[in-house]
């Protein structure tokens, strides 16, 4: 399996799994923001994960911005990170970067063989 396929599969998994849980919460409680916040910060362990993911999201967005010249459509993984999470934004960024590298490699090979 090609790397691009692995990254695309991880992007889909990183989108579906978190939203499966989020959808269950919404179906049970509605869009209750105060309950969401209450549950997210209910214990030290849940706060640990909230802080870890939030910091990881900031780091990923900074990294993507620093490498925006190397990756077309760099705004898509930032948008995915901010709306879905790092579990979707990171594999989407890796997919786009790998796809662009493959395209550049193919163009380089085509130019070199002429």
C-alpha positions in Angstrom: 0.0 0.0 0.0 1.3 3.4 -1.0 2.1 6.0 1.7 -0.5 8.3 0.3 -3.2 5.6 0.7 -2.1 5.0 4.3 -2.3 8.8 5.1 -5.7 9.1 3.4 -7.0 6.1 5.4 -5.7 7.6 8.6 -7.3 10.9 7.8 -10.7 9.1 7.3 -10.2 7.2 10.5 -9.1 10.3 12.4 -12.3 12.0 11.2 -14.9 9.2 11.7 -13.8 7.9 15.1 -13.9 11.3 17.0 -17.1 12.4 15.3 -18.7 9.0 16.2 -18.3 9.9 19.8 -19.2 13.6 19.3 -22.4 12.5 17.4 -23.4 10.2 20.3 -23.0 13.1 22.7 -25.1 15.4 20.5 -27.8 12.8 20.1 -27.9 12.2 23.9 -27.5 15.8 25.2 -28.0 18.1 22.2 -25.5 20.9 21.5 -25.0 21.6 25.2 -21.7 23.6 25.3 -21.7 23.9 29.1 -22.0 20.1 29.5 -19.3 19.6 26.9 -16.9 21.8 28.8 -17.9 20.3 32.2 -17.2 16.8 30.9 -14.0 17.8 29.2 -12.6 19.3 32.4 -14.2 16.9 34.8 -11.0 15.1 36.0 -7.2 15.5 35.9 -7.0 12.8 33.2 -9.6 14.4 30.9 -7.9 17.8 31.4 -4.6 16.1 30.5 -6.0 15.0 27.2 -7.7 18.3 26.5 -4.4 20.2 27.1 -2.3 17.6 25.2 -4.6 17.8 22.1 -4.9 21.6 22.2 -1.1 22.1 22.4 -0.6 19.5 19.7 -3.1 21.3 17.5 -1.2 24.6 17.9 2.1 22.9 17.2 0.8 21.3 14.1 -0.7 24.5 12.8 2.6 26.4 13.3 4.5 23.5 11.6 2.1 23.6 8.6 2.5 27.4 8.3 6.3 27.1 8.4 6.0 24.5 5.5 3.3 26.1 3.5 5.6 26.7 0.5 6.2 22.9 0.4 2.6 21.9 0.4 -0.2 23.0 -1.8 -3.6 23.5 -0.2 -1.9 23.9 3.2 -5.0 25.6 4.6 -7.0 22.4 4.4 -5.1 20.5 7.1 -5.3 23.6 9.3 -9.0 23.8 8.8 -9.3 20.0 9.5 -7.2 20.4 12.7 -9.4 23.3 14.0 -12.7 21.7 13.1 -12.1 18.0 13.6 -8.8 17.7 15.4 -5.1 16.7 15.2 -6.3 13.1 14.3 -7.5 14.4 11.0 -5.3 17.4 10.4 -2.0 15.6 10.7 -2.7 12.7 8.3 -4.3 15.1 5.8 -1.2 17.3 5.9 1.1 14.2 5.4 -1.2 13.0 2.6 -1.0 16.3 0.7 2.7 16.7 1.2 3.4 13.1 0.0 1.1 13.5 -2.9 2.9 16.7 -4.0 6.3 15.0 -3.6 5.1 12.1 -5.8 3.9 14.6 -8.4 7.2 16.5 -8.3 9.2 13.3 -8.6 7.1 12.2 -11.6 7.7 15.6 -13.3 11.4 15.4 -12.6 11.6 11.9 -14.0 9.7 12.9 -17.1 11.9 16.0 -17.6 15.1 13.9 -17.1 14.1 11.2 -19.6 13.4 13.6 -22.5 
